[in-house]
C-alpha cells in the first residue's frame, strides 16, 4: 500500500515567489529545502526511487538564491 501524501512547498528564488506540489511519504524541513532546490534547478533529483543522492542543505541552497522555504500538507 502506498502511504505517500501530497505536500505544498513554497519558497523564493532571488526574491520571486515559487511553489509546487510533491508526493512523498514524509516531509520535514530538510526534505523541503532539498526539493525546493531541485525545483529551482540547484539540487540533484534521484533517477530511481531507491537511488540515494546527497540532499541539498539549507546553506547550500541559500548560496544559489533559494530562501524562505515553507511546507504544508496539501488539502
CHARMM-style PDB file with segment names, atoms N, HN, CA, C and O in Angstrom:
ATOM      1  N   UNK     1       0.842  -1.186   0.000  1.00  0.00      PROA
ATOM      2  CA  UNK     1       0.000   0.000   0.000  1.00  0.00      PROA
ATOM      3  C   UNK     1       0.885   1.245   0.000  1.00  0.00      PROA
ATOM      4  O   UNK     1       1.865   1.320   0.740  1.00  0.00      PROA
ATOM      5  N   UNK     2       0.538   2.197  -0.816  1.00  0.00      PROA
ATOM      6  HN  UNK     2      -0.259   2.136  -1.417  1.00  0.00      PROA
ATOM      7  CA  UNK     2       1.308   3.426  -0.928  1.00  0.00      PROA
ATOM      8  C   UNK     2       0.848   4.415   0.141  1.00  0.00      PROA
ATOM      9  O   UNK     2      -0.327   4.779   0.189  1.00  0.00      PROA
ATOM     10  N   UNK     3       1.765   4.846   0.989  1.00  0.00      PROA
ATOM     11  HN  UNK     3       2.720   4.551   0.949  1.00  0.00      PROA
ATOM     12  CA  UNK     3       1.411   5.782   2.060  1.00  0.00      PROA
ATOM     13  C   UNK     3       1.868   7.204   1.742  1.00  0.00      PROA
ATOM     14  O   UNK     3       1.957   8.038   2.643  1.00  0.00      PROA
ATOM     15  N   UNK     4       2.158   7.489   0.476  1.00  0.00      PROA
ATOM     16  HN  UNK     4       2.086   6.811  -0.256  1.00  0.00      PROA
ATOM     17  CA  UNK     4       2.628   8.821   0.088  1.00  0.00      PROA
ATOM     18  C   UNK     4       1.506   9.843   0.240  1.00  0.00      PROA
ATOM     19  O   UNK     4       0.333   9.537   0.029  1.00  0.00      PROA
ATOM     20  N   UNK     5       1.889  11.048   0.608  1.00  0.00      PROA
ATOM     21  HN  UNK     5       2.842  11.296   0.780  1.00  0.00      PROA
ATOM     22  CA  UNK     5       0.948  12.147   0.795  1.00  0.00      PROA
ATOM     23  C   UNK     5       1.387  13.318  -0.077  1.00  0.00      PROA
ATOM     24  O   UNK     5       2.534  13.376  -0.520  1.00  0.00      PROA
ATOM     25  N   UNK     6       0.478  14.241  -0.318  1.00  0.00      PROA
ATOM     26  HN  UNK     6      -0.454  14.194   0.041  1.00  0.00      PROA
ATOM     27  CA  UNK     6       0.789  15.438  -1.092  1.00  0.00      PROA
ATOM     28  C   UNK     6       1.176  16.576  -0.154  1.00  0.00      PROA
ATOM     29  O   UNK     6       0.546  16.787   0.882  1.00  0.00      PROA
ATOM     30  N   UNK     7       2.217  17.301  -0.534  1.00  0.00      PROA
ATOM     31  HN  UNK     7       2.729  17.130  -1.376  1.00  0.00      PROA
ATOM     32  CA  UNK     7       2.682  18.455   0.230  1.00  0.00      PROA
ATOM     33  C   UNK     7       2.876  19.640  -0.712  1.00  0.00      PROA
ATOM     34  O   UNK     7       3.265  19.469  -1.868  1.00  0.00      PROA
ATOM     35  N   UNK     8       2.603  20.831  -0.212  1.00  0.00      PROA
ATOM     36  HN  UNK     8       2.287  20.969   0.727  1.00  0.00      PROA
ATOM     37  CA  UNK     8       2.858  22.068  -0.943  1.00  0.00      PROA
ATOM     38  C   UNK     8       4.131  22.675  -0.369  1.00  0.00      PROA
ATOM     39  O   UNK     8       4.250  22.855   0.843  1.00  0.00      PROA
ATOM     40  N   UNK     9       5.082  22.990  -1.244  1.00  0.00      PROA
ATOM     41  HN  UNK     9       4.986  22.844  -2.229  1.00  0.00      PROA
ATOM     42  CA  UNK     9       6.327  23.634  -0.829  1.00  0.00      PROA
ATOM     43  C   UNK     9       6.357  25.014  -1.476  1.00  0.00      PROA
ATOM     44  O   UNK     9       6.214  25.142  -2.692  1.00  0.00      PROA
ATOM     45  N   UNK    10       6.543  26.039  -0.657  1.00  0.00      PROA
ATOM     46  HN  UNK    10       6.660  25.935   0.331  1.00  0.00      PROA
ATOM     47  CA  UNK    10       6.633  27.415  -1.140  1.00  0.00      PROA
ATOM     48  C   UNK    10       7.999  27.968  -0.765  1.00  0.00      PROA
ATOM     49  O   UNK    10       8.507  27.700   0.324  1.00  0.00      PROA
ATOM     50  N   UNK    11       8.593  28.743  -1.673  1.00  0.00      PROA
ATOM     51  HN  UNK    11       8.180  28.961  -2.558  1.00  0.00      PROA
ATOM     52  CA  UNK    11       9.907  29.329  -1.425  1.00  0.00      PROA
ATOM     53  C   UNK    11      10.085  30.547  -2.315  1.00  0.00      PROA
ATOM     54  O   UNK    11       9.254  30.817  -3.182  1.00  0.00      PROA
ATOM     55  N   UNK    12      11.165  31.276  -2.101  1.00  0.00      PROA
ATOM     56  HN  UNK    12      11.840  31.056  -1.396  1.00  0.00      PROA
ATOM     57  CA  UNK    12      11.511  32.371  -3.003  1.00  0.00      PROA
ATOM     58  C   UNK    12      12.852  32.056  -3.649  1.00  0.00      PROA
ATOM     59  O   UNK    12      13.750  31.500  -3.017  1.00  0.00      PROA
ATOM     60  N   UNK    13      12.967  32.424  -4.919  1.00  0.00      PROA
ATOM     61  HN  UNK    13      12.238  32.876  -5.432  1.00  0.00      PROA
ATOM     62  CA  UNK    13      14.199  32.251  -5.678  1.00  0.00      PROA
ATOM     63  C   UNK    13      14.602  33.618  -6.192  1.00  0.00      PROA
ATOM     64  O   UNK    13      13.954  34.162  -7.086  1.00  0.00      PROA
ATOM     65  N   UNK    14      15.665  34.179  -5.636  1.00  0.00      PROA
ATOM     66  HN  UNK    14      16.191  33.737  -4.910  1.00  0.00      PROA
ATOM     67  CA  UNK    14      16.120  35.534  -5.956  1.00  0.00      PROA
ATOM     68  C   UNK    14      14.979  36.541  -5.790  1.00  0.00      PROA
ATOM     69  O   UNK    14      14.847  37.478  -6.578  1.00  0.00      PROA
ATOM     70  N   UNK    15      14.152  36.334  -4.749  1.00  0.00      PROA
ATOM     71  HN  UNK    15      14.260  35.573  -4.109  1.00  0.00      PROA
ATOM     72  CA  UNK    15      13.065  37.249  -4.438  1.00  0.00      PROA
ATOM     73  C   UNK    15      11.746  36.946  -5.123  1.00  0.00      PROA
ATOM     74  O   UNK    15      10.728  37.538  -4.762  1.00  0.00      PROA
ATOM     75  N   UNK    16      11.723  36.047  -6.098  1.00  0.00      PROA
ATOM     76  HN  UNK    16      12.550  35.567  -6.391  1.00  0.00      PROA
ATOM     77  CA  UNK    16      10.487  35.688  -6.799  1.00  0.00      PROA
ATOM     78  C   UNK    16       9.811  34.513  -6.092  1.00  0.00      PROA
ATOM     79  O   UNK    16      10.451  33.489  -5.853  1.00  0.00      PROA
ATOM     80  N   UNK    17       8.520  34.648  -5.752  1.00  0.00      PROA
ATOM     81  HN  UNK    17       8.000  35.480  -5.946  1.00  0.00      PROA
ATOM     82  CA  UNK    17       7.830  33.539  -5.085  1.00  0.00      PROA
ATOM     83  C   UNK    17       7.604  32.365  -6.033  1.00  0.00      PROA
ATOM     84  O   UNK    17       7.242  32.554  -7.194  1.00  0.00      PROA
ATOM     85  N   UNK    18       7.819  31.167  -5.533  1.00  0.00      PROA
ATOM     86  HN  UNK    18       8.114  31.014  -4.590  1.00  0.00      PROA
ATOM     87  CA  UNK    18       7.628  29.925  -6.293  1.00  0.00      PROA
ATOM     88  C   UNK    18       6.907  28.936  -5.389  1.00  0.00      PROA
ATOM     89  O   UNK    18       6.980  29.036  -4.165  1.00  0.00      PROA
ATOM     90  N   UNK    19       6.216  27.986  -5.994  1.00  0.00      PROA
ATOM     91  HN  UNK    19       6.157  27.905  -6.989  1.00  0.00      PROA
ATOM     92  CA  UNK    19       5.592  26.911  -5.219  1.00  0.00      PROA
ATOM     93  C   UNK    19       5.375  25.708  -6.120  1.00  0.00      PROA
ATOM     94  O   UNK    19       5.321  25.829  -7.343  1.00  0.00      PROA
ATOM     95  N   UNK    20       5.252  24.547  -5.493  1.00  0.00      PROA
ATOM     96  HN  UNK    20       5.295  24.449  -4.499  1.00  0.00      PROA
ATOM     97  CA  UNK    20       4.977  23.314  -6.216  1.00  0.00      PROA
ATOM     98  C   UNK    20       4.367  22.308  -5.257  1.00  0.00      PROA
ATOM     99  O   UNK    20       4.425  22.477  -4.039  1.00  0.00      PROA
ATOM    100  N   UNK    21       3.786  21.265  -5.817  1.00  0.00      PROA
ATOM    101  HN  UNK    21       3.739  21.127  -6.806  1.00  0.00      PROA
ATOM    102  CA  UNK    21       3.196  20.176  -5.034  1.00  0.00      PROA
ATOM    103  C   UNK    21       4.018  18.926  -5.292  1.00  0.00      PROA
ATOM    104  O   UNK    21       4.385  18.640  -6.432  1.00  0.00      PROA
ATOM    105  N   UNK    22       4.306  18.183  -4.236  1.00  0.00      PROA
ATOM    106  HN  UNK    22       4.008  18.415  -3.310  1.00  0.00      PROA
ATOM    107  CA  UNK    22       5.109  16.967  -4.358  1.00  0.00      PROA
ATOM    108  C   UNK    22       4.463  15.846  -3.547  1.00  0.00      PROA
ATOM    109  O   UNK    22       3.855  16.085  -2.504  1.00  0.00      PROA
ATOM    110  N   UNK    23       4.607  14.630  -4.044  1.00  0.00      PROA
ATOM    111  HN  UNK    23       5.101  14.436  -4.891  1.00  0.00      PROA
ATOM    112  CA  UNK    23       4.077  13.450  -3.345  1.00  0.00      PROA
ATOM    113  C   UNK    23       5.249  12.725  -2.687  1.00  0.00      PROA
ATOM    114  O   UNK    23       6.161  12.260  -3.370  1.00  0.00      PROA
ATOM    115  N   UNK    24       5.218  12.634  -1.363  1.00  0.00      PROA
ATOM    116  HN  UNK    24       4.476  13.012  -0.809  1.00  0.00      PROA
ATOM    117  CA  UNK    24       6.251  11.948  -0.586  1.00  0.00      PROA
ATOM    118  C   UNK    24       5.602  11.198   0.567  1.00  0.00      PROA
ATOM    119  O   UNK    24       4.477  11.500   0.964  1.00  0.00      PROA
ATOM    120  N   UNK    25       6.321  10.217   1.099  1.00  0.00      PROA
ATOM    121  HN  UNK    25       7.235   9.971   0.776  1.00  0.00      PROA
ATOM    122  CA  UNK    25       5.824   9.504   2.277  1.00  0.00      PROA
ATOM    123  C   UNK    25       5.924  10.361   3.528  1.00  0.00      PROA
ATOM    124  O   UNK    25       5.048  10.314   4.392  1.00  0.00      PROA
ATOM    125  N   UNK    26       7.007  11.153   3.626  1.00  0.00      PROA
ATOM    126  HN  UNK    26       7.719  11.191   2.924  1.00  0.00      PROA
ATOM    127  CA  UNK    26       7.159  12.037   4.784  1.00  0.00      PROA
ATOM    128  C   UNK    26       7.829  13.323   4.332  1.00  0.00      PROA
ATOM    129  O   UNK    26       8.584  13.342   3.360  1.00  0.00      PROA
ATOM    130  N   UNK    27       7.542  14.393   5.051  1.00  0.00      PROA
ATOM    131  HN  UNK    27       6.928  14.378   5.841  1.00  0.00      PROA
ATOM    132  CA  UNK    27       8.136  15.690   4.735  1.00  0.00      PROA
ATOM    133  C   UNK    27       8.647  16.290   6.031  1.00  0.00      PROA
ATOM    134  O   UNK    27       7.999  16.187   7.072  1.00  0.00      PROA
ATOM    135  N   UNK    28       9.814  16.916   5.961  1.00  0.00      PROA
ATOM    136  HN  UNK    28      10.341  16.999   5.115  1.00  0.00      PROA
ATOM    137  CA  UNK    28      10.350  17.695   7.068  1.00  0.00      PROA
ATOM    138  C   UNK    28      11.083  18.880   6.450  1.00  0.00      PROA
ATOM    139  O   UNK    28      11.102  19.034   5.229  1.00  0.00      PROA
ATOM    140  N   UNK    29      11.682  19.711   7.284  1.00  0.00      PROA
ATOM    141  HN  UNK    29      11.667  19.587   8.276  1.00  0.00      PROA
ATOM    142  CA  UNK    29      12.343  20.907   6.762  1.00  0.00      PROA
ATOM    143  C   UNK    29      13.499  20.570   5.833  1.00  0.00      PROA
ATOM    144  O   UNK    29      13.678  21.233   4.811  1.00  0.00      PROA
ATOM    145  N   UNK    30      14.286  19.555   6.167  1.00  0.00      PROA
ATOM    146  HN  UNK    30      14.140  19.017   6.997  1.00  0.00      PROA
ATOM    147  CA  UNK    30      15.420  19.174   5.315  1.00  0.00      PROA
ATOM    148  C   UNK    30      14.932  18.717   3.939  1.00  0.00      PROA
ATOM    149  O   UNK    30      15.519  19.079   2.919  1.00  0.00      PROA
ATOM    150  N   UNK    31      13.860  17.920   3.911  1.00  0.00      PROA
ATOM    151  HN  UNK    31      13.384  17.625   4.740  1.00  0.00      PROA
ATOM    152  CA  UNK    31      13.287  17.472   2.632  1.00  0.00      PROA
ATOM    153  C   UNK    31      12.769  18.666   1.835  1.00  0.00      PROA
ATOM    154  O   UNK    31      12.980  18.746   0.625  1.00  0.00      PROA
ATOM    155  N   UNK    32      12.093  19.589   2.509  1.00  0.00      PROA
ATOM    156  HN  UNK    32      11.921  19.524   3.492  1.00  0.00      PROA
ATOM    157  CA  UNK    32      11.537  20.758   1.827  1.00  0.00      PROA
ATOM    158  C   UNK    32      12.639  21.599   1.195  1.00  0.00      PROA
ATOM    159  O   UNK    32      12.492  22.047   0.058  1.00  0.00      PROA
ATOM    160  N   UNK    33      13.738  21.823   1.909  1.00  0.00      PROA
ATOM    161  HN  UNK    33      13.857  21.459   2.833  1.00  0.00      PROA
ATOM    162  CA  UNK    33      14.853  22.589   1.353  1.00  0.00      PROA
ATOM    163  C   UNK    33      15.468  21.860   0.162  1.00  0.00      PROA
ATOM    164  O   UNK    33      15.805  22.487  -0.842  1.00  0.00      PROA
ATOM    165  N   UNK    34      15.616  20.548   0.268  1.00  0.00      PROA
ATOM    166  HN  UNK    34      15.343  20.039   1.084  1.00  0.00      PROA
ATOM    167  CA  UNK    34      16.191  19.779  -0.835  1.00  0.00      PROA
ATOM    168  C   UNK    34      15.313  19.873  -2.078  1.00  0.00      PROA
ATOM    169  O   UNK    34      15.811  20.171  -3.164  1.00  0.00      PROA
ATOM    170  N   UNK    35      14.007  19.623  -1.933  1.00  0.00      PROA
ATOM    171  HN  UNK    35      13.602  19.382  -1.051  1.00  0.00      PROA
ATOM    172  CA  UNK    35      13.132  19.619  -3.103  1.00  0.00      PROA
ATOM    173  C   UNK    35      12.904  21.021  -3.652  1.00  0.00      PROA
ATOM    174  O   UNK    35      12.694  21.177  -4.855  1.00  0.00      PROA
ATOM    175  N   UNK    36      12.939  22.043  -2.804  1.00  0.00      PROA
ATOM    176  HN  UNK    36      13.109  21.916  -1.827  1.00  0.00      PROA
ATOM    177  CA  UNK    36      12.864  23.417  -3.312  1.00  0.00      PROA
ATOM    178  C   UNK    36      14.094  23.727  -4.158  1.00  0.00      PROA
ATOM    179  O   UNK    36      13.987  24.378  -5.197  1.00  0.00      PROA
ATOM    180  N   UNK    37      15.258  23.265  -3.716  1.00  0.00      PROA
ATOM    181  HN  UNK    37      15.345  22.736  -2.872  1.00  0.00      PROA
ATOM    182  CA  UNK    37      16.474  23.496  -4.509  1.00  0.00      PROA
ATOM    183  C   UNK    37      16.421  22.710  -5.818  1.00  0.00      PROA
ATOM    184  O   UNK    37      16.929  23.182  -6.835  1.00  0.00      PROA
ATOM    185  N   UNK    38      15.821  21.530  -5.814  1.00  0.00      PROA
ATOM    186  HN  UNK    38      15.408  21.146  -4.988  1.00  0.00      PROA
ATOM    187  CA  UNK    38      15.644  20.770  -7.062  1.00  0.00      PROA
ATOM    188  C   UNK    38      14.714  21.516  -8.009  1.00  0.00      PROA
ATOM    189  O   UNK    38      14.984  21.608  -9.207  1.00  0.00      PROA
ATOM    190  N   UNK    39      13.618  22.051  -7.474  1.00  0.00      PROA
ATOM    191  HN  UNK    39      13.398  21.977  -6.501  1.00  0.00      PROA
ATOM    192  CA  UNK    39      12.677  22.810  -8.298  1.00  0.00      PROA
ATOM    193  C   UNK    39      13.341  24.049  -8.890  1.00  0.00      PROA
ATOM    194  O   UNK    39      13.016  24.467 -10.001  1.00  0.00      PROA
ATOM    195  N   UNK    40      14.277  24.635  -8.137  1.00  0.00      PROA
ATOM    196  HN  UNK    40      14.542  24.296  -7.234  1.00  0.00      PROA
ATOM    197  CA  UNK    40      14.991  25.824  -8.601  1.00  0.00      PROA
ATOM    198  C   UNK    40      16.119  25.487  -9.576  1.00  0.00      PROA
ATOM    199  O   UNK    40      16.718  26.388 -10.164  1.00  0.00      PROA
ATOM    200  N   UNK    41      16.411  24.196  -9.750  1.00  0.00      PROA
ATOM    201  HN  UNK    41      15.925  23.464  -9.272  1.00  0.00      PROA
ATOM    202  CA  UNK    41      17.473  23.797 -10.672  1.00  0.00      PROA
ATOM    203  C   UNK    41      18.833  23.668 -10.029  1.00  0.00      PROA
ATOM    204  O   UNK    41      19.840  23.561 -10.729  1.00  0.00      PROA
ATOM    205  N   UNK    42      18.883  23.676  -8.710  1.00  0.00      PROA
ATOM    206  HN  UNK    42      18.065  23.763  -8.141  1.00  0.00      PROA
ATOM    207  CA  UNK    42      20.149  23.614  -7.985  1.00  0.00      PROA
ATOM    208  C   UNK    42      20.457  22.200  -7.501  1.00  0.00      PROA
ATOM    209  O   UNK    42      21.585  21.726  -7.637  1.00  0.00      PROA
ATOM    210  N   UNK    43      19.461  21.531  -6.941  1.00  0.00      PROA
ATOM    211  HN  UNK    43      18.544  21.915  -6.831  1.00  0.00      PROA
ATOM    212  CA  UNK    43      19.658  20.206  -6.356  1.00  0.00      PROA
ATOM    213  C   UNK    43      19.591  19.096  -7.383  1.00  0.00      PROA
ATOM    214  O   UNK    43      19.142  19.296  -8.512  1.00  0.00      PROA
ATOM    215  N   UNK    44      20.044  17.924  -6.973  1.00  0.00      PROA
ATOM    216  HN  UNK    44      20.409  17.761  -6.056  1.00  0.00      PROA
ATOM    217  CA  UNK    44      20.046  16.748  -7.848  1.00  0.00      PROA
ATOM    218  C   UNK    44      18.851  15.867  -7.524  1.00  0.00      PROA
ATOM    219  O   UNK    44      18.615  15.526  -6.365  1.00  0.00      PROA
ATOM    220  N   UNK    45      18.099  15.503  -8.553  1.00  0.00      PROA
ATOM    221  HN  UNK    45      18.290  15.780  -9.495  1.00  0.00      PROA
ATOM    222  CA  UNK    45      16.936  14.637  -8.405  1.00  0.00      PROA
ATOM    223  C   UNK    45      17.382  13.204  -8.654  1.00  0.00      PROA
ATOM    224  O   UNK    45      18.035  12.937  -9.664  1.00  0.00      PROA
ATOM    225  N   UNK    46      17.048  12.269  -7.760  1.00  0.00      PROA
ATOM    226  HN  UNK    46      16.518  12.486  -6.940  1.00  0.00      PROA
ATOM    227  CA  UNK    46      17.448  10.876  -7.986  1.00  0.00      PROA
ATOM    228  C   UNK    46      16.762  10.303  -9.222  1.00  0.00      PROA
ATOM    229  O   UNK    46      15.592  10.591  -9.478  1.00  0.00      PROA
ATOM    230  N   UNK    47      17.490   9.492  -9.987  1.00  0.00      PROA
ATOM    231  HN  UNK    47      18.440   9.258  -9.779  1.00  0.00      PROA
ATOM    232  CA  UNK    47      16.927   8.893 -11.200  1.00  0.00      PROA
ATOM    233  C   UNK    47      15.913   7.812 -10.884  1.00  0.00      PROA
ATOM    234  O   UNK    47      14.907   7.672 -11.579  1.00  0.00      PROA
ATOM    235  N   UNK    48      16.173   7.059  -9.850  1.00  0.00      PROA
ATOM    236  HN  UNK    48      16.990   7.172  -9.285  1.00  0.00      PROA
ATOM    237  CA  UNK    48      15.290   5.969  -9.462  1.00  0.00      PROA
ATOM    238  C   UNK    48      14.849   6.202  -8.033  1.00  0.00      PROA
ATOM    239  O   UNK    48      15.555   6.854  -7.264  1.00  0.00      PROA
ATOM    240  N   UNK    49      13.704   5.683  -7.672  1.00  0.00      PROA
ATOM    241  HN  UNK    49      13.130   5.153  -8.297  1.00  0.00      PROA
ATOM    242  CA  UNK    49      13.170   5.890  -6.333  1.00  0.00      PROA
ATOM    243  C   UNK    49      14.100   5.462  -5.221  1.00  0.00      PROA
ATOM    244  O   UNK    49      14.083   6.041  -4.135  1.00  0.00      PROA
ATOM    245  N   UNK    50      14.916   4.445  -5.483  1.00  0.00      PROA
ATOM    246  HN  UNK    50      14.929   3.975  -6.365  1.00  0.00      PROA
ATOM    247  CA  UNK    50      15.802   3.933  -4.430  1.00  0.00      PROA
ATOM    248  C   UNK    50      17.212   4.498  -4.508  1.00  0.00      PROA
ATOM    249  O   UNK    50      18.040   4.199  -3.647  1.00  0.00      PROA
ATOM    250  N   UNK    51      17.501   5.298  -5.510  1.00  0.00      PROA
ATOM    251  HN  UNK    51      16.829   5.540  -6.210  1.00  0.00      PROA
ATOM    252  CA  UNK    51      18.843   5.872  -5.632  1.00  0.00      PROA
ATOM    253  C   UNK    51      19.056   6.889  -4.512  1.00  0.00      PROA
ATOM    254  O   UNK    51      18.211   7.751  -4.271  1.00  0.00      PROA
ATOM    255  N   UNK    52      20.175   6.776  -3.845  1.00  0.00      PROA
ATOM    256  HN  UNK    52      20.861   6.076  -4.040  1.00  0.00      PROA
ATOM    257  CA  UNK    52      20.499   7.693  -2.758  1.00  0.00      PROA
ATOM    258  C   UNK    52      21.381   8.816  -3.302  1.00  0.00      PROA
ATOM    259  O   UNK    52      22.461   8.564  -3.836  1.00  0.00      PROA
ATOM    260  N   UNK    53      20.919  10.040  -3.162  1.00  0.00      PROA
ATOM    261  HN  UNK    53      20.041  10.245  -2.728  1.00  0.00      PROA
ATOM    262  CA  UNK    53      21.709  11.197  -3.563  1.00  0.00      PROA
ATOM    263  C   UNK    53      21.902  12.074  -2.337  1.00  0.00      PROA
ATOM    264  O   UNK    53      21.101  12.043  -1.403  1.00  0.00      PROA
ATOM    265  N   UNK    54      22.957  12.844  -2.350  1.00  0.00      PROA
ATOM    266  HN  UNK    54      23.608  12.869  -3.109  1.00  0.00      PROA
ATOM    267  CA  UNK    54      23.195  13.759  -1.240  1.00  0.00      PROA
ATOM    268  C   UNK    54      22.174  14.886  -1.319  1.00  0.00      PROA
ATOM    269  O   UNK    54      22.044  15.544  -2.352  1.00  0.00      PROA
ATOM    270  N   UNK    55      21.464  15.101  -0.245  1.00  0.00      PROA
ATOM    271  HN  UNK    55      21.570  14.567   0.594  1.00  0.00      PROA
ATOM    272  CA  UNK    55      20.445  16.144  -0.231  1.00  0.00      PROA
ATOM    273  C   UNK    55      21.108  17.517  -0.179  1.00  0.00      PROA
ATOM    274  O   UNK    55      22.159  17.699   0.435  1.00  0.00      PROA
ATOM    275  N   UNK    56      20.469  18.468  -0.838  1.00  0.00      PROA
ATOM    276  HN  UNK    56      19.615  18.320  -1.337  1.00  0.00      PROA
ATOM    277  CA  UNK    56      20.952  19.840  -0.825  1.00  0.00      PROA
ATOM    278  C   UNK    56      20.577  20.462   0.516  1.00  0.00      PROA
ATOM    279  O   UNK    56      19.409  20.453   0.905  1.00  0.00      PROA
ATOM    280  N   UNK    57      21.557  20.996   1.214  1.00  0.00      PROA
ATOM    281  HN  UNK    57      22.506  21.003   0.898  1.00  0.00      PROA
ATOM    282  CA  UNK    57      21.321  21.574   2.539  1.00  0.00      PROA
ATOM    283  C   UNK    57      20.813  23.012   2.420  1.00  0.00      PROA
ATOM    284  O   UNK    57      20.908  23.632   1.362  1.00  0.00      PROA
ATOM    285  N   UNK    58      20.280  23.521   3.511  1.00  0.00      PROA
ATOM    286  HN  UNK    58      20.203  23.016   4.371  1.00  0.00      PROA
ATOM    287  CA  UNK    58      19.803  24.902   3.554  1.00  0.00      PROA
ATOM    288  C   UNK    58      20.917  25.888   3.218  1.00  0.00      PROA
ATOM    289  O   UNK    58      20.699  26.768   2.385  1.00  0.00      PROA
ATOM    290  N   UNK    59      22.116  25.784   3.833  1.00  0.00      PROA
ATOM    291  HN  UNK    59      22.294  25.068   4.509  1.00  0.00      PROA
ATOM    292  CA  UNK    59      23.177  26.739   3.489  1.00  0.00      PROA
ATOM    293  C   UNK    59      23.576  26.691   2.008  1.00  0.00      PROA
ATOM    294  O   UNK    59      23.842  27.731   1.405  1.00  0.00      PROA
ATOM    295  N   UNK    60      23.617  25.497   1.426  1.00  0.00      PROA
ATOM    296  HN  UNK    60      23.401  24.653   1.916  1.00  0.00      PROA
ATOM    297  CA  UNK    60      23.981  25.382   0.016  1.00  0.00      PROA
ATOM    298  C   UNK    60      22.885  25.994  -0.868  1.00  0.00      PROA
ATOM    299  O   UNK    60      23.184  26.701  -1.831  1.00  0.00      PROA
ATOM    300  N   UNK    61      21.631  25.722  -0.541  1.00  0.00      PROA
ATOM    301  HN  UNK    61      21.388  25.148   0.241  1.00  0.00      PROA
ATOM    302  CA  UNK    61      20.517  26.274  -1.318  1.00  0.00      PROA
ATOM    303  C   UNK    61      20.505  27.800  -1.235  1.00  0.00      PROA
ATOM    304  O   UNK    61      20.235  28.480  -2.225  1.00  0.00      PROA
ATOM    305  N   UNK    62      20.800  28.332  -0.042  1.00  0.00      PROA
ATOM    306  HN  UNK    62      21.019  27.779   0.762  1.00  0.00      PROA
ATOM    307  CA  UNK    62      20.810  29.787   0.124  1.00  0.00      PROA
ATOM    308  C   UNK    62      21.902  30.441  -0.711  1.00  0.00      PROA
ATOM    309  O   UNK    62      21.745  31.584  -1.142  1.00  0.00      PROA
ATOM    310  N   UNK    63      23.006  29.737  -0.947  1.00  0.00      PROA
ATOM    311  HN  UNK    63      23.134  28.808  -0.597  1.00  0.00      PROA
ATOM    312  CA  UNK    63      24.072  30.283  -1.798  1.00  0.00      PROA
ATOM    313  C   UNK    63      23.584  30.528  -3.220  1.00  0.00      PROA
ATOM    314  O   UNK    63      24.108  31.394  -3.921  1.00  0.00      PROA
ATOM    315  N   UNK    64      22.571  29.757  -3.648  1.00  0.00      PROA
ATOM    316  HN  UNK    64      22.146  29.054  -3.078  1.00  0.00      PROA
ATOM    317  CA  UNK    64      22.053  29.873  -5.005  1.00  0.00      PROA
ATOM    318  C   UNK    64      20.751  30.663  -5.074  1.00  0.00      PROA
ATOM    319  O   UNK    64      20.082  30.657  -6.108  1.00  0.00      PROA
ATOM    320  N   UNK    65      20.381  31.342  -3.990  1.00  0.00      PROA
ATOM    321  HN  UNK    65      20.924  31.347  -3.150  1.00  0.00      PROA
ATOM    322  CA  UNK    65      19.224  32.233  -4.011  1.00  0.00      PROA
ATOM    323  C   UNK    65      17.910  31.638  -3.555  1.00  0.00      PROA
ATOM    324  O   UNK    65      16.874  32.293  -3.668  1.00  0.00      PROA
ATOM    325  N   UNK    66      17.917  30.414  -3.042  1.00  0.00      PROA
ATOM    326  HN  UNK    66      18.758  29.882  -2.950  1.00  0.00      PROA
ATOM    327  CA  UNK    66      16.691  29.798  -2.524  1.00  0.00      PROA
ATOM    328  C   UNK    66      16.517  30.247  -1.071  1.00  0.00      PROA
ATOM    329  O   UNK    66      17.421  30.074  -0.253  1.00  0.00      PROA
ATOM    330  N   UNK    67      15.353  30.825  -0.751  1.00  0.00      PROA
ATOM    331  HN  UNK    67      14.619  30.966  -1.415  1.00  0.00      PROA
ATOM    332  CA  UNK    67      15.111  31.342   0.597  1.00  0.00      PROA
ATOM    333  C   UNK    67      13.669  31.079   1.015  1.00  0.00      PROA
ATOM    334  O   UNK    67      12.826  30.704   0.201  1.00  0.00      PROA
ATOM    335  N   UNK    68      13.407  31.284   2.299  1.00  0.00      PROA
ATOM    336  HN  UNK    68      14.092  31.589   2.961  1.00  0.00      PROA
ATOM    337  CA  UNK    68      12.050  31.264   2.864  1.00  0.00      PROA
ATOM    338  C   UNK    68      11.267  30.009   2.490  1.00  0.00      PROA
ATOM    339  O   UNK    68      10.114  30.101   2.068  1.00  0.00      PROA
ATOM    340  N   UNK    69      11.876  28.854   2.639  1.00  0.00      PROA
ATOM    341  HN  UNK    69      12.813  28.780   2.981  1.00  0.00      PROA
ATOM    342  CA  UNK    69      11.201  27.600   2.295  1.00  0.00      PROA
ATOM    343  C   UNK    69      10.212  27.237   3.401  1.00  0.00      PROA
ATOM    344  O   UNK    69      10.565  27.151   4.577  1.00  0.00      PROA
ATOM    345  N   UNK    70       8.971  27.029   2.989  1.00  0.00      PROA
ATOM    346  HN  UNK    70       8.683  27.099   2.034  1.00  0.00      PROA
ATOM    347  CA  UNK    70       7.907  26.614   3.906  1.00  0.00      PROA
ATOM    348  C   UNK    70       7.151  25.471   3.243  1.00  0.00      PROA
ATOM    349  O   UNK    70       7.038  25.413   2.018  1.00  0.00      PROA
ATOM    350  N   UNK    71       6.640  24.571   4.057  1.00  0.00      PROA
ATOM    351  HN  UNK    71       6.731  24.618   5.052  1.00  0.00      PROA
ATOM    352  CA  UNK    71       5.863  23.456   3.510  1.00  0.00      PROA
ATOM    353  C   UNK    71       4.650  23.201   4.374  1.00  0.00      PROA
ATOM    354  O   UNK    71       4.608  23.569   5.548  1.00  0.00      PROA
ATOM    355  N   UNK    72       3.652  22.555   3.763  1.00  0.00      PROA
ATOM    356  HN  UNK    72       3.686  22.256   2.809  1.00  0.00      PROA
ATOM    357  CA  UNK    72       2.420  22.202   4.470  1.00  0.00      PROA
ATOM    358  C   UNK    72       1.757  21.048   3.730  1.00  0.00      PROA
ATOM    359  O   UNK    72       2.005  20.850   2.540  1.00  0.00      PROA
ATOM    360  N   UNK    73       0.924  20.291   4.417  1.00  0.00      PROA
ATOM    361  HN  UNK    73       0.723  20.452   5.383  1.00  0.00      PROA
ATOM    362  CA  UNK    73       0.173  19.245   3.718  1.00  0.00      PROA
ATOM    363  C   UNK    73      -0.818  19.879   2.744  1.00  0.00      PROA
ATOM    364  O   UNK    73      -1.413  20.913   3.047  1.00  0.00      PROA
ATOM    365  N   UNK    74      -0.992  19.272   1.595  1.00  0.00      PROA
ATOM    366  HN  UNK    74      -0.509  18.432   1.349  1.00  0.00      PROA
ATOM    367  CA  UNK    74      -1.995  19.744   0.638  1.00  0.00      PROA
ATOM    368  C   UNK    74      -3.351  19.200   1.068  1.00  0.00      PROA
ATOM    369  O   UNK    74      -3.476  18.024   1.408  1.00  0.00      PROA
ATOM    370  N   UNK    75      -4.343  20.040   1.051  1.00  0.00      PROA
ATOM    371  HN  UNK    75      -4.242  20.995   0.774  1.00  0.00      PROA
ATOM    372  CA  UNK    75      -5.688  19.597   1.461  1.00  0.00      PROA
ATOM    373  C   UNK    75      -6.589  19.495   0.269  1.00  0.00      PROA
ATOM    374  OT1 UNK    75      -7.759  19.139   0.407  1.00  0.00      PROA
TER     375      UNK     75
END
